[in-house]
Amino acid sequence: MGMEEDSEESISLKHILGDMSVESFFDDIWQKATAVFRPENDNLFTSYHHAIENGWNIMTELLEHDGDKVLVFENQGVLDNRDESEPLAASFLKGNSLVWNHADVLTLPLAHLCDDLQKSFPHAYANVYLTPPQSQTVPPHADDRDVLVIQLYGEKNWTVYRNIPIAYPYPHEQVGKDERLPVPEQVLDGPCYNITLQKGHVLYMPRGYVHEAHSAQHTSSLHATIAFATQDWTWAGFLQQQTEKVLFQTNPEYRMAVPRTIGMRSQIHNKDEIENFMRQAITTLQNEITFDKLEDTMAKKYAFHNDRAKKLRNAIAVDSSSRKGPLSVGWKVPLRVSTPPKSKGTGLNIREDHLFLAELLQTLRSQPEKCFAPCDYPALIHPNVCCDFVLLCFAMQCVTLGALAVA
């Protein structure tokens, strides 16, 4: 059931796979095994390269999207009833992870990447995970979809467990996502792959593999999970859907309850008649469930999702032009101490291992005559070990609180 490789395949997928052909990927890897790809950065322009080279811009752009597509994670769980007036940069500084679902309809680089990947996959969408240094967004779990994990910024350490608790799970079978369906201990105690993804690296995982990920000690991590909803493309799903559709439409008797005596009485006098009725149903299904029906059903399913995604992705450029524009606080934008000092909040709330940021603010306040851009901050920190994106979020929050202002 491999796919023929031709010029219509995704150029991004071809580059990610490197020496492996698209046909070999779908024949030997797809839905069968995890795989890690470390593409060469040869300046070939693809939507994959465009996303990789814009990792920083994607982070800053997504900080403006504080709507229903963003989730804030605290202590490896979704933060319920969060204060939506709190900027996402402030939440990130506190040590929370940020997750944007369907980020391909929020930022153009990921929109273009998903559009390109849909030349090789029926449909693709992107969820984006921004994780502070030395953090874990969610506990070990398995997903109901196949994914390509693309590291856009920083690095992340992945553990992928080799024992699969439920093969090809459906949504209600995702272990580790509900306390009622925990990850079996024998999976966590069993063999695993330990993988470090750096910028540009790609991890493929079929659905069902239990995994967890930790960001590195001194850098934030941004990765895009390109998802393929394989739980919605299954043989069983198609056959179940068509069975219900065909039988419901061909004979109203199939909607009726089975005779009440079946399962209640040991003696069934019309057993042959009942078996003949069921054989007629099977014959009807054989005549109605054909390759042409399969092809038509899947084509309509893919078209529905792709057409909807296309409209939303095409709207990104229009939406971007109508918004307030780029963030006023940038990596190289000079900032000064506010004079007189202003207060617009309760203060700077930071995680314990980043208390040096409070000292940095005092250092800036001690030199009110000077202007410093966030890119200057590393030289002011002792020891000089801090993630650049954390420093940018620190500057953004200081401006929000009124401690600093754009020079």
C-alpha positions in Angstrom: 0.0 0.0 0.0 2.9 2.4 -0.6 2.6 5.7 -2.4 4.2 6.2 -5.7 6.9 8.8 -5.5 6.7 11.6 -8.2 7.2 15.3 -8.6 3.9 16.0 -6.8 5.2 14.8 -3.4 6.0 17.3 -0.7 9.4 18.9 -1.2 9.7 19.5 2.5 9.1 15.8 3.2 11.7 14.9 0.6 14.2 17.1 2.3 13.4 15.9 5.8 13.8 12.3 4.7 17.2 12.9 3.1 18.5 9.8 1.5 15.3 7.9 2.2 12.7 8.0 -0.6 9.1 9.0 0.1 8.0 5.6 -1.1 10.4 3.9 1.3 9.1 6.0 4.2 5.5 5.0 3.6 6.4 1.4 2.9 8.8 0.8 5.8 8.3 3.5 8.5 4.8 4.9 8.3 2.6 3.5 11.1 5.3 0.9 11.9 8.3 2.5 13.7 9.7 5.7 15.2 12.4 7.5 13.2 14.7 10.5 13.7 15.8 12.7 10.8 18.5 15.4 10.9 18.2 17.2 7.6 21.2 19.0 6.2 20.9 22.8 6.3 21.9 23.4 2.7 20.0 26.6 2.3 17.5 24.9 0.0 14.3 27.0 0.2 11.4 24.9 1.3 8.5 25.6 3.7 10.3 23.3 6.2 13.4 25.6 6.0 11.2 28.7 6.2 9.6 27.4 9.5 13.0 26.4 10.9 14.6 29.8 10.2 11.6 31.6 11.7 11.4 29.8 15.0 12.1 32.9 17.0 9.5 34.9 15.0 6.9 32.2 15.4 7.4 32.4 19.2 7.0 36.1 19.4 4.0 36.1 17.0 2.2 33.4 18.9 2.5 35.4 22.1 0.0 37.8 20.5 -2.5 34.9 20.1 -4.2 34.7 23.5 -7.4 33.1 22.4 -9.2 29.8 22.5 -6.4 28.0 20.7 -3.8 28.5 23.5 -3.5 26.4 26.6 -1.4 27.2 29.6 0.1 24.2 31.4 1.2 24.3 35.0 2.6 21.3 36.8 2.1 19.2 33.7 -1.7 19.9 33.6 -3.9 22.5 31.9 -4.3 25.5 34.1 -8.0 25.9 34.6 -9.7 29.2 35.3 -6.5 31.1 34.5 -6.4 34.9 34.6 -6.8 35.7 30.9 -5.7 39.3 31.6 -2.2 38.0 32.4 0.0 38.3 29.3 1.3 35.0 27.9 4.9 36.2 28.4 4.2 36.7 32.1 2.8 33.2 32.4 5.8 31.8 30.6 8.1 33.6 33.0 6.4 31.9 35.9 7.5 28.6 34.5 4.3 27.6 32.6 4.4 26.0 29.2 2.2 27.3 26.4 0.5 25.2 23.8 -1.2 26.5 20.7 -3.5 24.0 19.0 -4.0 24.4 15.2 -1.1 26.9 15.0 -1.1 26.4 11.2 -4.1 28.8 11.1 -2.2 31.4 13.3 1.2 31.8 11.6 2.2 31.7 8.0 5.3 29.6 8.2 3.4 26.7 9.6 0.5 27.3 7.3 2.8 26.9 4.3 4.5 23.9 5.8 1.2 22.1 6.3 0.0 23.0 2.8 3.2 21.5 1.4 3.0 18.3 3.5 -0.5 17.8 2.3 1.0 16.9 -1.1 2.1 13.6 0.6 -0.3 13.2 3.5 -4.1 13.4 3.3 -4.3 16.3 5.8 -1.9 18.0 8.2 -2.2 20.5 11.0 0.3 21.9 13.6 0.2 22.2 17.4 3.0 24.2 18.9 4.6 23.7 22.3 6.7 26.4 24.0 8.4 25.1 27.1 10.6 27.0 29.6 14.1 25.7 30.4 14.3 22.5 32.4 10.6 21.8 32.2 8.1 19.1 31.1 4.8 20.2 29.6 2.8 17.0 30.0 3.4 13.6 31.7 4.1 10.4 29.7 1.2 9.6 27.3 0.2 8.2 23.9 -1.6 10.0 21.2 -4.3 8.9 18.7 -2.5 10.4 15.7 0.8 10.0 13.8 3.1 13.0 14.2 6.2 14.7 12.9 7.9 16.6 15.7 9.9 19.5 14.3 12.3 21.3 16.6 12.1 25.1 15.8 14.1 26.6 18.6 16.3 25.4 21.5 16.4 21.6 22.1 14.4 19.0 23.8 15.1 15.5 25.2 12.6 12.9 24.3 11.9 9.4 25.8 9.9 7.2 23.5 8.9 3.9 25.1 9.1 0.9 22.8 6.3 -1.3 24.3 3.0 -0.1 22.9 0.1 -0.5 25.4 -2.7 -0.2 22.8 -1.9 -0.5 19.1 -3.3 2.2 16.9 -5.5 3.8 19.6 -8.7 5.7 19.1 -9.3 9.0 21.1 -10.8 7.1 24.1 -7.8 4.8 24.2 -5.0 7.4 24.7 -3.2 6.2 27.8 -1.8 8.8 30.1 -4.3 11.5 29.2 -6.9 10.5 31.8 -6.4 9.1 35.3 -8.9 6.4 34.4 -6.5 5.1 31.7 -2.9 5.4 33.1 0.2 4.3 31.3 1.0 0.7 32.4 4.0 0.4 34.6 5.5 -2.3 32.4 5.7 0.3 29.6 7.5 2.9 31.7 9.8 0.2 33.1 10.5 -1.3 29.7 13.0 -0.4 26.9 12.9 3.0 25.4 14.6 5.4 22.9 16.4 8.5 24.3 16.5 11.2 21.6 17.7 14.8 21.7 16.2 17.1 19.1 18.0 20.2 18.2 16.9 23.0 15.8 15.8 21.4 12.5 15.7 17.8 13.8 12.5 15.8 13.1 11.0 12.9 15.1 8.4 10.7 13.5 6.1 8.7 15.9 3.2 6.5 14.9 0.1 6.8 17.1 0.2 4.6 20.2 3.8 5.1 21.3 4.1 6.4 24.9 6.4 9.4 25.1 7.6 12.3 27.3 9.9 15.2 26.7 12.0 17.6 28.8 13.5 20.9 27.7 17.3 21.5 28.3 18.6 23.2 31.4 19.5 26.6 29.9 17.3 27.0 26.9 13.6 27.2 26.1 12.2 24.8 23.6 9.8 25.5 20.7 8.6 22.6 18.6 5.8 22.0 16.2 3.9 18.8 16.2 2.6 18.2 12.7 -0.3 15.9 13.2 -1.9 13.4 10.9 -5.3 12.3 12.1 -4.8 8.6 11.3 -7.5 7.6 13.8 -10.0 9.1 11.4 -8.6 7.3 8.4 -8.9 3.7 9.5 -10.2 0.6 7.7 -12.4 -0.2 10.7 -13.8 3.3 10.8 -14.7 3.2 7.1 -16.3 -0.3 7.3 -18.2 0.6 10.4 -19.5 3.8 8.9 -20.5 2.1 5.6 -22.1 -0.8 7.4 -24.4 1.5 9.4 -25.1 3.6 6.3 -25.8 0.7 3.9 -28.0 -1.4 6.3 -29.9 1.6 7.6 -30.8 2.7 4.1 -31.5 -0.7 2.4 -34.0 -2.3 4.8 -35.9 -0.8 7.7 -35.9 -4.2 9.4 -32.2 -3.8 10.2 -33.2 -0.9 12.5 -35.4 -3.2 14.5 -34.3 -5.0 17.7 -33.3 -8.6 17.4 -36.0 -11.0 18.5 -36.4 -10.9 22.3 -35.9 -14.6 22.7 -32.3 -14.6 21.4 -30.1 -14.5 24.4 -33.1 -15.3 26.7 -34.2 -18.7 25.7 -32.1 -21.8 24.9 -34.5 -23.1 22.2 -34.8 -20.9 19.1 -37.1 -22.5 16.6 -36.5 -20.2 13.6 -32.7 -20.2 13.8 -32.2 -21.0 10.1 -34.5 -18.1 9.1 -32.5 -15.7 11.3 -29.1 -16.9 9.9 -30.5 -16.4 6.4 -31.5 -12.9 7.3 -28.0 -12.1 8.5 -26.4 -13.7 5.4 -28.5 -11.4 3.3 -27.1 -8.4 5.2 -23.5 -9.6 4.5 -24.3 -10.0 0.8 -25.7 -6.5 0.7 -22.6 -5.2 2.3 -20.4 -7.0 -0.2 -22.3 -5.5 -3.1 -22.3 -2.0 -1.7 -18.9 -1.6 0.0 -16.5 -1.3 -3.0 -13.2 0.2 -3.8 -15.0 3.1 -5.6 -17.0 3.7 -2.4 -13.8 3.7 -0.3 -12.1 6.2 -2.7 -15.1 8.5 -2.8 -15.5 8.5 1.0 -11.9 9.2 1.8 -11.6 11.9 -0.9 -14.6 13.7 0.5 -13.3 13.5 4.0 -9.9 14.9 3.1 -11.4 17.6 0.9 -13.6 18.7 3.8 -10.7 19.2 6.2 -8.3 20.6 3.6 -10.8 23.2 2.3 -11.7 24.4 5.7 -8.0 24.7 6.7 -7.2 26.5 3.4 -9.8 29.2 4.2 -8.4 29.7 7.7 -4.8 29.7 6.5 -5.5 32.2 3.7 -7.0 34.5 6.3 -3.8 34.7 8.3 -2.3 37.4 6.0 -5.4 39.5 6.3 -5.6 39.1 10.0 -2.0 40.0 10.5 -2.4 43.2 8.6 -5.4 44.2 10.7 -3.7 43.5 14.0 -1.6 46.1 15.9 1.6 45.0 14.2 4.9 43.6 15.5 5.6 43.6 19.2 7.0 46.9 20.4 9.6 45.0 22.5 12.1 43.2 20.3 15.4 41.5 20.9 17.4 44.6 19.7 14.9 47.3 20.7 16.6 49.7 23.3 14.7 50.1 26.5 15.1 52.6 29.3 14.0 52.8 32.9 10.6 54.4 33.2 10.9 57.9 34.8 9.1 58.4 37.1 8.7 54.7 37.9 5.3 53.3 37.0 3.4 50.4 38.4 0.7 48.6 36.3 0.5 45.3 38.2 1.4 43.3 41.3 5.1 42.9 40.4 7.4 40.6 38.5 6.4 37.0 39.1 9.2 34.6 38.1 10.2 31.0 38.9 12.6 30.3 41.7 15.6 29.3 39.5 15.2 32.6 37.6 15.5 35.0 40.6 18.5 36.5 38.9 16.0 38.4 36.7 15.0 40.4 39.7 18.7 41.3 40.2 18.9 42.2 36.5 16.0 44.6 36.9 17.8 46.3 39.9 20.9 46.6 37.7 18.9 48.3 35.0 17.3 50.6 37.5 20.7 51.6 38.9 21.7 53.0 35.5 18.7 55.1 34.5 20.7 57.2 32.1 21.5 54.2 29.9 19.4 52.2 27.4 19.8 48.5 27.1 18.2 46.2 24.5 17.3 42.6 25.6 20.3 41.4 23.5 22.5 43.4 26.0 21.2 41.6 29.1 23.4 38.5 28.9 26.5 40.7 29.7 24.7 42.0 32.8 23.9 38.6 34.3 26.3 36.8 36.6 26.7 34.0 35.7 25.9 34.6 32.1 23.6 31.6 31.7 20.1 32.4 30.6 17.8 31.6 27.6 17.5 34.5 25.2 13.8 34.0 24.9 13.3 34.2 28.7 15.2 37.5 28.6 12.9 38.8 25.9 9.8 37.8 27.9 11.3 39.4 30.9 11.7 42.7 29.0 8.2 42.5 27.6 6.7 42.0 31.1 8.8 44.8 32.6 7.3 47.1 29.9 3.8 45.8 30.6 4.3 46.5 34.3 5.7 50.0 33.7 9.2 49.3 35.0 10.8 49.8 31.6 9.8 51.7 28.5 10.8 51.7 24.8 13.5 54.3 24.4 
